[in-house]
Every structure is written in C-alpha cells, then in structure tokens.
Amino acid sequence: MAQLTTPPAEVLCPRCSKPLVDPRGLGWCQVCGYCRSLAEDRERLPLAPEPAQRAATAPQAAAAVQVPRWAIALIAGVVVNVVACWAVGRYIPLTPLHRALWTTIQMAAGLLIMFLIQLYALVRIAPEEATLHFFDALVPFRLYGLVCKRLPRLAMVLCASSWALALTLGALLFIGGLAHWLNYLPKSQDSKQHNPWR
C-alpha cells in the first residue's frame, strides 16, 4: 500500500503574511519583494549600514571635507611665499645695494601681478556688473567683494592676488633694505661730506 505524502506546509512572509515562493531555497515573496535568504545573510554579515547609521555619519563626513581646495591652495601659496622671503632675507648674504634691488624688483613684480589679476577680474565681471570701471582695477576694494560673491568660479583670481600680495609684503618685511636708496639722494651726499663720522 502506497504511502501518501503530505504537501509541505506553506511558509508565510514575515512582512505581509503571503506565501513565500521556494520556501526551502530563496524564500521570496512575490507581493512585497521580501527574500528570506538575503535577510539571513544580512544578519550574518551586514552589507551596508542602516539608513539611521548613514544619517549619523553623514554630518561628520561633510565636516571633514568642508574646506574647499582653492582655500587650501591660497593658504599654501601664501605660506610658501612668506617662508621663501624669510629664507632669502635670513640666509642669503646680500650687500645693501643688492638687498635694496631684490626688494624693489620683487615688490614691483608682486604689484604688477596684482594689477594684471585685477584687470582680468574686471574683464570677467564687467559683463555682469555695468557699474564697474577701470578705476576699480586700481582701487579694487569693490572688485574683490564681487570676486568673493563669485567663488569658487573666480577662486583663481583670489588665490593669485593673495600670492602676489604675499610676495610684495614678504619682500618689504623680510628682505627689506629700501632705506639704502636714500643714500643716493643729493642731500644725503652733502650730509656725508659734512659729517665724516657717517
């Protein structure tokens, strides 16, 4: 006499209580998309963080990458220029004339670069600001305010002008020697002749 086999009991979905397809294998629910084998794997080895964990770590990750690259480049360029000027003034032996020449040429180069950068910024912003004039490239307070409103698009303008300013001030503060030019004035020559102790 043949034995009757009983059909396997239906396994229901824990989400929607509908029968699972292939309950001994995948355990997939056609209604809500639940998959028992994936849920078991996730319990053994979490594949991705939960949404709550992602939301908690997102502000920390955003805070770590908050500083824009152009700001880092600006600060790094200023530091390099200042350190280089300090090293020249401290470690390179220069006569008073050579020191005055170096400082004058470096300051002139820095001011020229700043002026050219300001002209470039004026040309870039003038189509959007009809009130800008050539005078704004000479006295650039308003111009730099408009540049800052257009960051990061005009970040290179701010970086280059900051580097040029650091070059100019670094020469003045750390290399120095501009007072040497006073020796070439006519009154200085007369005073040297009258005062033999100078």
Biotite code that builds the C-alpha atoms (Angstrom):
import biotite.structure as struc

atoms = struc.array([
    struc.Atom([0.000, 0.000, 0.000], chain_id="A", res_id=1, res_name="MET", atom_name="CA", element="C"),
    struc.Atom([1.498, 3.285, -1.131], chain_id="A", res_id=2, res_name="ALA", atom_name="CA", element="C"),
    struc.Atom([2.144, 5.915, 1.471], chain_id="A", res_id=3, res_name="GLN", atom_name="CA", element="C"),
    struc.Atom([0.551, 9.273, 0.954], chain_id="A", res_id=4, res_name="LEU", atom_name="CA", element="C"),
    struc.Atom([2.976, 12.215, 1.126], chain_id="A", res_id=5, res_name="THR", atom_name="CA", element="C"),
    struc.Atom([1.638, 15.296, 2.796], chain_id="A", res_id=6, res_name="THR", atom_name="CA", element="C"),
    struc.Atom([2.306, 18.557, 0.968], chain_id="A", res_id=7, res_name="PRO", atom_name="CA", element="C"),
    struc.Atom([4.730, 20.860, 2.780], chain_id="A", res_id=8, res_name="PRO", atom_name="CA", element="C"),
    struc.Atom([3.110, 23.483, 4.930], chain_id="A", res_id=9, res_name="ALA", atom_name="CA", element="C"),
    struc.Atom([3.071, 26.948, 3.467], chain_id="A", res_id=10, res_name="GLU", atom_name="CA", element="C"),
    struc.Atom([5.721, 29.294, 4.804], chain_id="A", res_id=11, res_name="VAL", atom_name="CA", element="C"),
    struc.Atom([4.385, 32.829, 5.110], chain_id="A", res_id=12, res_name="LEU", atom_name="CA", element="C"),
    struc.Atom([6.199, 36.107, 4.532], chain_id="A", res_id=13, res_name="CYS", atom_name="CA", element="C"),
    struc.Atom([7.033, 37.843, 7.835], chain_id="A", res_id=14, res_name="PRO", atom_name="CA", element="C"),
    struc.Atom([6.192, 41.212, 6.274], chain_id="A", res_id=15, res_name="ARG", atom_name="CA", element="C"),
    struc.Atom([2.894, 40.729, 4.502], chain_id="A", res_id=16, res_name="CYS", atom_name="CA", element="C"),
    struc.Atom([1.877, 37.160, 5.541], chain_id="A", res_id=17, res_name="SER", atom_name="CA", element="C"),
    struc.Atom([1.615, 35.948, 1.939], chain_id="A", res_id=18, res_name="LYS", atom_name="CA", element="C"),
    struc.Atom([3.067, 32.569, 0.921], chain_id="A", res_id=19, res_name="PRO", atom_name="CA", element="C"),
    struc.Atom([6.755, 32.504, 0.001], chain_id="A", res_id=20, res_name="LEU", atom_name="CA", element="C"),
    struc.Atom([7.923, 31.040, -3.308], chain_id="A", res_id=21, res_name="VAL", atom_name="CA", element="C"),
    struc.Atom([10.577, 28.327, -2.887], chain_id="A", res_id=22, res_name="ASP", atom_name="CA", element="C"),
    struc.Atom([10.396, 28.344, 0.930], chain_id="A", res_id=23, res_name="PRO", atom_name="CA", element="C"),
    struc.Atom([13.301, 25.879, 1.290], chain_id="A", res_id=24, res_name="ARG", atom_name="CA", element="C"),
    struc.Atom([15.565, 27.921, -1.037], chain_id="A", res_id=25, res_name="GLY", atom_name="CA", element="C"),
    struc.Atom([15.283, 31.654, -1.559], chain_id="A", res_id=26, res_name="LEU", atom_name="CA", element="C"),
    struc.Atom([12.079, 32.199, 0.347], chain_id="A", res_id=27, res_name="GLY", atom_name="CA", element="C"),
    struc.Atom([10.934, 35.028, -1.900], chain_id="A", res_id=28, res_name="TRP", atom_name="CA", element="C"),
    struc.Atom([7.644, 36.899, -1.559], chain_id="A", res_id=29, res_name="CYS", atom_name="CA", element="C"),
    struc.Atom([6.078, 37.942, -4.854], chain_id="A", res_id=30, res_name="GLN", atom_name="CA", element="C"),
    struc.Atom([3.932, 40.586, -3.174], chain_id="A", res_id=31, res_name="VAL", atom_name="CA", element="C"),
    struc.Atom([6.376, 42.716, -1.156], chain_id="A", res_id=32, res_name="CYS", atom_name="CA", element="C"),
    struc.Atom([9.736, 41.511, -2.511], chain_id="A", res_id=33, res_name="GLY", atom_name="CA", element="C"),
    struc.Atom([10.987, 40.068, 0.771], chain_id="A", res_id=34, res_name="TYR", atom_name="CA", element="C"),
    struc.Atom([13.762, 37.459, 0.399], chain_id="A", res_id=35, res_name="CYS", atom_name="CA", element="C"),
    struc.Atom([14.475, 35.244, 3.389], chain_id="A", res_id=36, res_name="ARG", atom_name="CA", element="C"),
    struc.Atom([17.921, 34.116, 2.235], chain_id="A", res_id=37, res_name="SER", atom_name="CA", element="C"),
    struc.Atom([19.060, 37.754, 1.821], chain_id="A", res_id=38, res_name="LEU", atom_name="CA", element="C"),
    struc.Atom([17.678, 38.631, 5.251], chain_id="A", res_id=39, res_name="ALA", atom_name="CA", element="C"),
    struc.Atom([19.592, 35.710, 6.804], chain_id="A", res_id=40, res_name="GLU", atom_name="CA", element="C"),
    struc.Atom([22.787, 36.744, 5.016], chain_id="A", res_id=41, res_name="ASP", atom_name="CA", element="C"),
    struc.Atom([22.348, 40.327, 6.209], chain_id="A", res_id=42, res_name="ARG", atom_name="CA", element="C"),
    struc.Atom([22.064, 39.117, 9.809], chain_id="A", res_id=43, res_name="GLU", atom_name="CA", element="C"),
    struc.Atom([25.305, 37.154, 9.482], chain_id="A", res_id=44, res_name="ARG", atom_name="CA", element="C"),
    struc.Atom([27.247, 39.865, 7.604], chain_id="A", res_id=45, res_name="LEU", atom_name="CA", element="C"),
    struc.Atom([25.860, 43.409, 7.400], chain_id="A", res_id=46, res_name="PRO", atom_name="CA", element="C"),
    struc.Atom([26.493, 44.501, 3.806], chain_id="A", res_id=47, res_name="LEU", atom_name="CA", element="C"),
    struc.Atom([25.653, 48.188, 4.174], chain_id="A", res_id=48, res_name="ALA", atom_name="CA", element="C"),
    struc.Atom([24.960, 50.466, 7.133], chain_id="A", res_id=49, res_name="PRO", atom_name="CA", element="C"),
    struc.Atom([21.399, 51.114, 8.081], chain_id="A", res_id=50, res_name="GLU", atom_name="CA", element="C"),
    struc.Atom([19.835, 54.434, 6.984], chain_id="A", res_id=51, res_name="PRO", atom_name="CA", element="C"),
    struc.Atom([19.971, 55.731, 10.555], chain_id="A", res_id=52, res_name="ALA", atom_name="CA", element="C"),
    struc.Atom([23.701, 54.981, 10.742], chain_id="A", res_id=53, res_name="GLN", atom_name="CA", element="C"),
    struc.Atom([24.252, 56.667, 7.364], chain_id="A", res_id=54, res_name="ARG", atom_name="CA", element="C"),
    struc.Atom([22.413, 59.769, 8.564], chain_id="A", res_id=55, res_name="ALA", atom_name="CA", element="C"),
    struc.Atom([24.533, 59.872, 11.736], chain_id="A", res_id=56, res_name="ALA", atom_name="CA", element="C"),
    struc.Atom([27.866, 59.584, 9.895], chain_id="A", res_id=57, res_name="THR", atom_name="CA", element="C"),
    struc.Atom([26.953, 61.960, 7.038], chain_id="A", res_id=58, res_name="ALA", atom_name="CA", element="C"),
    struc.Atom([27.458, 65.230, 9.017], chain_id="A", res_id=59, res_name="PRO", atom_name="CA", element="C"),
    struc.Atom([30.868, 64.013, 10.247], chain_id="A", res_id=60, res_name="GLN", atom_name="CA", element="C"),
    struc.Atom([31.985, 63.174, 6.706], chain_id="A", res_id=61, res_name="ALA", atom_name="CA", element="C"),
    struc.Atom([30.676, 66.515, 5.427], chain_id="A", res_id=62, res_name="ALA", atom_name="CA", element="C"),
    struc.Atom([32.519, 68.394, 8.177], chain_id="A", res_id=63, res_name="ALA", atom_name="CA", element="C"),
    struc.Atom([35.765, 66.612, 7.309], chain_id="A", res_id=64, res_name="ALA", atom_name="CA", element="C"),
    struc.Atom([35.582, 67.728, 3.655], chain_id="A", res_id=65, res_name="VAL", atom_name="CA", element="C"),
    struc.Atom([34.232, 71.219, 4.331], chain_id="A", res_id=66, res_name="GLN", atom_name="CA", element="C"),
    struc.Atom([37.347, 73.249, 3.351], chain_id="A", res_id=67, res_name="VAL", atom_name="CA", element="C"),
    struc.Atom([37.410, 73.843, -0.429], chain_id="A", res_id=68, res_name="PRO", atom_name="CA", element="C"),
    struc.Atom([40.537, 73.048, -2.408], chain_id="A", res_id=69, res_name="ARG", atom_name="CA", element="C"),
    struc.Atom([41.019, 76.624, -3.578], chain_id="A", res_id=70, res_name="TRP", atom_name="CA", element="C"),
    struc.Atom([41.221, 77.820, 0.059], chain_id="A", res_id=71, res_name="ALA", atom_name="CA", element="C"),
    struc.Atom([43.915, 75.240, 0.796], chain_id="A", res_id=72, res_name="ILE", atom_name="CA", element="C"),
    struc.Atom([45.825, 76.347, -2.328], chain_id="A", res_id=73, res_name="ALA", atom_name="CA", element="C"),
    struc.Atom([45.503, 80.007, -1.308], chain_id="A", res_id=74, res_name="LEU", atom_name="CA", element="C"),
    struc.Atom([46.871, 79.411, 2.201], chain_id="A", res_id=75, res_name="ILE", atom_name="CA", element="C"),
    struc.Atom([49.633, 77.091, 0.968], chain_id="A", res_id=76, res_name="ALA", atom_name="CA", element="C"),
    struc.Atom([50.778, 79.621, -1.651], chain_id="A", res_id=77, res_name="GLY", atom_name="CA", element="C"),
    struc.Atom([50.870, 82.469, 0.867], chain_id="A", res_id=78, res_name="VAL", atom_name="CA", element="C"),
    struc.Atom([52.856, 80.349, 3.344], chain_id="A", res_id=79, res_name="VAL", atom_name="CA", element="C"),
    struc.Atom([55.353, 79.278, 0.656], chain_id="A", res_id=80, res_name="VAL", atom_name="CA", element="C"),
    struc.Atom([55.890, 82.891, -0.466], chain_id="A", res_id=81, res_name="ASN", atom_name="CA", element="C"),
    struc.Atom([56.355, 84.192, 3.076], chain_id="A", res_id=82, res_name="VAL", atom_name="CA", element="C"),
    struc.Atom([58.746, 81.380, 4.061], chain_id="A", res_id=83, res_name="VAL", atom_name="CA", element="C"),
    struc.Atom([60.776, 81.883, 0.860], chain_id="A", res_id=84, res_name="ALA", atom_name="CA", element="C"),
    struc.Atom([61.085, 85.633, 1.525], chain_id="A", res_id=85, res_name="CYS", atom_name="CA", element="C"),
    struc.Atom([62.101, 84.977, 5.116], chain_id="A", res_id=86, res_name="TRP", atom_name="CA", element="C"),
    struc.Atom([64.748, 82.465, 3.980], chain_id="A", res_id=87, res_name="ALA", atom_name="CA", element="C"),
    struc.Atom([66.170, 84.910, 1.423], chain_id="A", res_id=88, res_name="VAL", atom_name="CA", element="C"),
    struc.Atom([66.378, 87.714, 3.990], chain_id="A", res_id=89, res_name="GLY", atom_name="CA", element="C"),
    struc.Atom([67.914, 85.467, 6.615], chain_id="A", res_id=90, res_name="ARG", atom_name="CA", element="C"),
    struc.Atom([70.263, 83.100, 4.816], chain_id="A", res_id=91, res_name="TYR", atom_name="CA", element="C"),
    struc.Atom([71.409, 84.745, 1.567], chain_id="A", res_id=92, res_name="ILE", atom_name="CA", element="C"),
    struc.Atom([74.273, 87.207, 2.140], chain_id="A", res_id=93, res_name="PRO", atom_name="CA", element="C"),
    struc.Atom([73.363, 90.388, 0.273], chain_id="A", res_id=94, res_name="LEU", atom_name="CA", element="C"),
    struc.Atom([75.087, 93.731, 0.122], chain_id="A", res_id=95, res_name="THR", atom_name="CA", element="C"),
    struc.Atom([72.868, 96.719, 0.975], chain_id="A", res_id=96, res_name="PRO", atom_name="CA", element="C"),
    struc.Atom([72.579, 97.560, -2.730], chain_id="A", res_id=97, res_name="LEU", atom_name="CA", element="C"),
    struc.Atom([71.679, 94.001, -3.717], chain_id="A", res_id=98, res_name="HIS", atom_name="CA", element="C"),
    struc.Atom([69.140, 93.766, -0.893], chain_id="A", res_id=99, res_name="ARG", atom_name="CA", element="C"),
    struc.Atom([67.505, 97.024, -1.971], chain_id="A", res_id=100, res_name="ALA", atom_name="CA", element="C"),
    struc.Atom([67.455, 95.868, -5.613], chain_id="A", res_id=101, res_name="LEU", atom_name="CA", element="C"),
    struc.Atom([65.985, 92.468, -4.736], chain_id="A", res_id=102, res_name="TRP", atom_name="CA", element="C"),
    struc.Atom([63.238, 94.015, -2.613], chain_id="A", res_id=103, res_name="THR", atom_name="CA", element="C"),
    struc.Atom([62.397, 96.659, -5.207], chain_id="A", res_id=104, res_name="THR", atom_name="CA", element="C"),
    struc.Atom([62.185, 94.174, -8.093], chain_id="A", res_id=105, res_name="ILE", atom_name="CA", element="C"),
    struc.Atom([60.162, 91.664, -6.072], chain_id="A", res_id=106, res_name="GLN", atom_name="CA", element="C"),
    struc.Atom([57.731, 94.309, -4.843], chain_id="A", res_id=107, res_name="MET", atom_name="CA", element="C"),
    struc.Atom([57.330, 95.709, -8.368], chain_id="A", res_id=108, res_name="ALA", atom_name="CA", element="C"),
    struc.Atom([56.680, 92.193, -9.726], chain_id="A", res_id=109, res_name="ALA", atom_name="CA", element="C"),
    struc.Atom([54.108, 91.475, -6.997], chain_id="A", res_id=110, res_name="GLY", atom_name="CA", element="C"),
    struc.Atom([52.270, 94.769, -7.594], chain_id="A", res_id=111, res_name="LEU", atom_name="CA", element="C"),
    struc.Atom([52.302, 94.228, -11.368], chain_id="A", res_id=112, res_name="LEU", atom_name="CA", element="C"),
    struc.Atom([50.873, 90.708, -10.984], chain_id="A", res_id=113, res_name="ILE", atom_name="CA", element="C"),
    struc.Atom([48.161, 92.039, -8.672], chain_id="A", res_id=114, res_name="MET", atom_name="CA", element="C"),
    struc.Atom([47.231, 94.754, -11.161], chain_id="A", res_id=115, res_name="PHE", atom_name="CA", element="C"),
    struc.Atom([47.050, 92.268, -14.063], chain_id="A", res_id=116, res_name="LEU", atom_name="CA", element="C"),
    struc.Atom([44.912, 89.888, -11.979], chain_id="A", res_id=117, res_name="ILE", atom_name="CA", element="C"),
    struc.Atom([42.595, 92.760, -11.065], chain_id="A", res_id=118, res_name="GLN", atom_name="CA", element="C"),
    struc.Atom([42.276, 93.703, -14.740], chain_id="A", res_id=119, res_name="LEU", atom_name="CA", element="C"),
    struc.Atom([41.412, 90.096, -15.551], chain_id="A", res_id=120, res_name="TYR", atom_name="CA", element="C"),
    struc.Atom([38.775, 90.040, -12.790], chain_id="A", res_id=121, res_name="ALA", atom_name="CA", element="C"),
    struc.Atom([37.355, 93.335, -14.094], chain_id="A", res_id=122, res_name="LEU", atom_name="CA", element="C"),
    struc.Atom([37.027, 91.900, -17.611], chain_id="A", res_id=123, res_name="VAL", atom_name="CA", element="C"),
    struc.Atom([35.352, 88.747, -16.275], chain_id="A", res_id=124, res_name="ARG", atom_name="CA", element="C"),
    struc.Atom([32.852, 90.560, -14.021], chain_id="A", res_id=125, res_name="ILE", atom_name="CA", element="C"),
    struc.Atom([32.132, 93.675, -16.099], chain_id="A", res_id=126, res_name="ALA", atom_name="CA", element="C"),
    struc.Atom([29.515, 91.972, -18.360], chain_id="A", res_id=127, res_name="PRO", atom_name="CA", element="C"),
    struc.Atom([27.505, 91.148, -15.219], chain_id="A", res_id=128, res_name="GLU", atom_name="CA", element="C"),
    struc.Atom([28.108, 94.469, -13.407], chain_id="A", res_id=129, res_name="GLU", atom_name="CA", element="C"),
    struc.Atom([27.546, 97.527, -15.581], chain_id="A", res_id=130, res_name="ALA", atom_name="CA", element="C"),
    struc.Atom([28.789, 99.933, -12.879], chain_id="A", res_id=131, res_name="THR", atom_name="CA", element="C"),
    struc.Atom([32.394, 98.653, -12.934], chain_id="A", res_id=132, res_name="LEU", atom_name="CA", element="C"),
    struc.Atom([35.084, 100.945, -14.380], chain_id="A", res_id=133, res_name="HIS", atom_name="CA", element="C"),
    struc.Atom([38.836, 100.861, -14.936], chain_id="A", res_id=134, res_name="PHE", atom_name="CA", element="C"),
    struc.Atom([39.226, 102.723, -11.641], chain_id="A", res_id=135, res_name="PHE", atom_name="CA", element="C"),
    struc.Atom([38.028, 99.560, -9.857], chain_id="A", res_id=136, res_name="ASP", atom_name="CA", element="C"),
    struc.Atom([41.154, 97.760, -11.078], chain_id="A", res_id=137, res_name="ALA", atom_name="CA", element="C"),
    struc.Atom([43.311, 100.458, -9.462], chain_id="A", res_id=138, res_name="LEU", atom_name="CA", element="C"),
    struc.Atom([41.371, 100.686, -6.177], chain_id="A", res_id=139, res_name="VAL", atom_name="CA", element="C"),
    struc.Atom([39.982, 97.151, -6.032], chain_id="A", res_id=140, res_name="PRO", atom_name="CA", element="C"),
    struc.Atom([38.004, 97.040, -2.774], chain_id="A", res_id=141, res_name="PHE", atom_name="CA", element="C"),
    struc.Atom([34.646, 96.782, -4.547], chain_id="A", res_id=142, res_name="ARG", atom_name="CA", element="C"),
    struc.Atom([36.117, 94.449, -7.158], chain_id="A", res_id=143, res_name="LEU", atom_name="CA", element="C"),
    struc.Atom([37.274, 91.906, -4.585], chain_id="A", res_id=144, res_name="TYR", atom_name="CA", element="C"),
    struc.Atom([33.850, 91.967, -2.960], chain_id="A", res_id=145, res_name="GLY", atom_name="CA", element="C"),
    struc.Atom([32.357, 90.988, -6.313], chain_id="A", res_id=146, res_name="LEU", atom_name="CA", element="C"),
    struc.Atom([35.039, 88.309, -6.770], chain_id="A", res_id=147, res_name="VAL", atom_name="CA", element="C"),
    struc.Atom([34.151, 86.784, -3.388], chain_id="A", res_id=148, res_name="CYS", atom_name="CA", element="C"),
    struc.Atom([30.485, 86.618, -4.421], chain_id="A", res_id=149, res_name="LYS", atom_name="CA", element="C"),
    struc.Atom([31.536, 84.553, -7.453], chain_id="A", res_id=150, res_name="ARG", atom_name="CA", element="C"),
    struc.Atom([33.534, 81.897, -5.616], chain_id="A", res_id=151, res_name="LEU", atom_name="CA", element="C"),
    struc.Atom([34.538, 79.226, -6.470], chain_id="A", res_id=152, res_name="PRO", atom_name="CA", element="C"),
    struc.Atom([34.232, 80.297, -10.129], chain_id="A", res_id=153, res_name="ARG", atom_name="CA", element="C"),
    struc.Atom([36.784, 83.114, -9.646], chain_id="A", res_id=154, res_name="LEU", atom_name="CA", element="C"),
    struc.Atom([38.824, 81.366, -6.950], chain_id="A", res_id=155, res_name="ALA", atom_name="CA", element="C"),
    struc.Atom([41.972, 81.567, -9.075], chain_id="A", res_id=156, res_name="MET", atom_name="CA", element="C"),
    struc.Atom([41.723, 85.378, -9.041], chain_id="A", res_id=157, res_name="VAL", atom_name="CA", element="C"),
    struc.Atom([41.651, 85.407, -5.252], chain_id="A", res_id=158, res_name="LEU", atom_name="CA", element="C"),
    struc.Atom([44.495, 82.887, -4.989], chain_id="A", res_id=159, res_name="CYS", atom_name="CA", element="C"),
    struc.Atom([46.808, 84.640, -7.467], chain_id="A", res_id=160, res_name="ALA", atom_name="CA", element="C"),
    struc.Atom([46.226, 88.098, -5.998], chain_id="A", res_id=161, res_name="SER", atom_name="CA", element="C"),
    struc.Atom([46.844, 86.754, -2.466], chain_id="A", res_id=162, res_name="SER", atom_name="CA", element="C"),
    struc.Atom([50.095, 85.135, -3.588], chain_id="A", res_id=163, res_name="TRP", atom_name="CA", element="C"),
    struc.Atom([51.198, 88.371, -5.273], chain_id="A", res_id=164, res_name="ALA", atom_name="CA", element="C"),
    struc.Atom([50.358, 90.356, -2.126], chain_id="A", res_id=165, res_name="LEU", atom_name="CA", element="C"),
    struc.Atom([52.356, 87.876, -0.018], chain_id="A", res_id=166, res_name="ALA", atom_name="CA", element="C"),
    struc.Atom([55.270, 88.287, -2.448], chain_id="A", res_id=167, res_name="LEU", atom_name="CA", element="C"),
    struc.Atom([55.121, 92.084, -2.096], chain_id="A", res_id=168, res_name="THR", atom_name="CA", element="C"),
    struc.Atom([54.763, 92.209, 1.682], chain_id="A", res_id=169, res_name="LEU", atom_name="CA", element="C"),
    struc.Atom([57.282, 89.397, 2.171], chain_id="A", res_id=170, res_name="GLY", atom_name="CA", element="C"),
    struc.Atom([59.924, 91.400, 0.297], chain_id="A", res_id=171, res_name="ALA", atom_name="CA", element="C"),
    struc.Atom([59.150, 94.515, 2.307], chain_id="A", res_id=172, res_name="LEU", atom_name="CA", element="C"),
    struc.Atom([59.080, 92.829, 5.720], chain_id="A", res_id=173, res_name="LEU", atom_name="CA", element="C"),
    struc.Atom([61.689, 90.059, 5.474], chain_id="A", res_id=174, res_name="PHE", atom_name="CA", element="C"),
    struc.Atom([64.208, 91.171, 2.834], chain_id="A", res_id=175, res_name="ILE", atom_name="CA", element="C"),
    struc.Atom([63.975, 94.930, 3.280], chain_id="A", res_id=176, res_name="GLY", atom_name="CA", element="C"),
    struc.Atom([66.830, 97.298, 2.542], chain_id="A", res_id=177, res_name="GLY", atom_name="CA", element="C"),
    struc.Atom([64.779, 100.001, 0.796], chain_id="A", res_id=178, res_name="LEU", atom_name="CA", element="C"),
    struc.Atom([66.360, 102.655, 3.015], chain_id="A", res_id=179, res_name="ALA", atom_name="CA", element="C"),
    struc.Atom([69.562, 102.156, 1.021], chain_id="A", res_id=180, res_name="HIS", atom_name="CA", element="C"),
    struc.Atom([68.038, 104.201, -1.822], chain_id="A", res_id=181, res_name="TRP", atom_name="CA", element="C"),
    struc.Atom([68.082, 107.260, 0.445], chain_id="A", res_id=182, res_name="LEU", atom_name="CA", element="C"),
    struc.Atom([71.873, 107.278, 0.215], chain_id="A", res_id=183, res_name="ASN", atom_name="CA", element="C"),
    struc.Atom([71.618, 108.299, -3.437], chain_id="A", res_id=184, res_name="TYR", atom_name="CA", element="C"),
    struc.Atom([69.636, 111.466, -2.763], chain_id="A", res_id=185, res_name="LEU", atom_name="CA", element="C"),
    struc.Atom([71.609, 114.737, -3.179], chain_id="A", res_id=186, res_name="PRO", atom_name="CA", element="C"),
    struc.Atom([71.010, 115.820, 0.423], chain_id="A", res_id=187, res_name="LYS", atom_name="CA", element="C"),
    struc.Atom([72.372, 112.507, 1.673], chain_id="A", res_id=188, res_name="SER", atom_name="CA", element="C"),
    struc.Atom([75.611, 113.014, -0.282], chain_id="A", res_id=189, res_name="GLN", atom_name="CA", element="C"),
    struc.Atom([76.021, 116.555, 1.121], chain_id="A", res_id=190, res_name="ASP", atom_name="CA", element="C"),
    struc.Atom([75.459, 115.375, 4.675], chain_id="A", res_id=191, res_name="SER", atom_name="CA", element="C"),
    struc.Atom([78.049, 112.628, 4.221], chain_id="A", res_id=192, res_name="LYS", atom_name="CA", element="C"),
    struc.Atom([80.630, 115.179, 3.072], chain_id="A", res_id=193, res_name="GLN", atom_name="CA", element="C"),
    struc.Atom([79.916, 117.481, 6.016], chain_id="A", res_id=194, res_name="HIS", atom_name="CA", element="C"),
    struc.Atom([79.812, 114.668, 8.560], chain_id="A", res_id=195, res_name="ASN", atom_name="CA", element="C"),
    struc.Atom([82.941, 112.490, 8.282], chain_id="A", res_id=196, res_name="PRO", atom_name="CA", element="C"),
    struc.Atom([81.712, 110.148, 11.058], chain_id="A", res_id=197, res_name="TRP", atom_name="CA", element="C"),
    struc.Atom([78.880, 108.758, 8.883], chain_id="A", res_id=198, res_name="ARG", atom_name="CA", element="C"),
])
